[in-house]
Amino acid sequence: MREFWERGYRDTSVDDLVEATGVQPGSLYNAFPGGKRALFLRALDRYSKLVVPQKLGALEEPGAGLEELRGYFDGLVEDLTTREGRMGCLMVNSTIELAAEDSEVGAIVRNHMQRLERNAERALHNARRRGEVGEHVDPHAKAVQLMATGMGLMVVGKTGPDRKVLETIVESAFAGLN
């Protein structure tokens, strides 16, 4: 997973995977019929199960609200100001690299986006019920917009901008919620 995350699918060779896993090429192909692509799809699944829940944190909780939604974005900004964080998100990286040409990768990243949007929409519904956001806010539309902004933030973050740039993007995305 880490090799694909750092290098991308195309720039990760079988030799890179052999070195990273310590498994010989023949054993790698036996373990993953379908070769590098099958291993990549498994890496996306592993990322979704291990890394995404860490990044979403409390936003995945049923009672999440505006604080948890904002916390998710603040966490993105924090991550993107570190060297490791500038690797971005494996799902976003895969979207850019492969989603338009590989329907299976496209479906995986669409499911990822739907997961993000569902969590954001639920948090916005909760926040509206609690009076944390105005009645004028359409939770579904705002969730879609916020998560698209989050994906864009991760792309911008790969360029190593000043923290203030990232914070301005987030502030703009959250403007008008009250």
Number of C-alpha atoms within 10 A of each C-alpha: 18 12 18 21 20 17 15 20 18 11 11 16 15 15 12 14 20 15 13 12 11 10 14 14 15 11 10 19 16 11 13 15 11 12 15 18 13 14 19 22 15 14 18 22 15 13 18 17 11 11 14 17 13 11 17 20 16 18 23 20 13 11 13 20 26 22 13 21 26 17 17 19 24 15 14 24 23 14 18 26 17 13 11 11 17 19 20 22 21 24 24 19 22 22 20 12 15 18 19 12 10 12 11 13 20 17 13 19 22 15 12 17 18 15 15 21 22 18 23 30 23 23 26 27 24 19 23 21 13 12 11 16 19 15 14 10 16 14 22 16 11 18 24 18 15 21 22 16 17 21 19 13 21 23 19 17 24 18 11 16 13 11 13 10 15 22 17 11 16 20 13 10 18 17 8 11 17 12
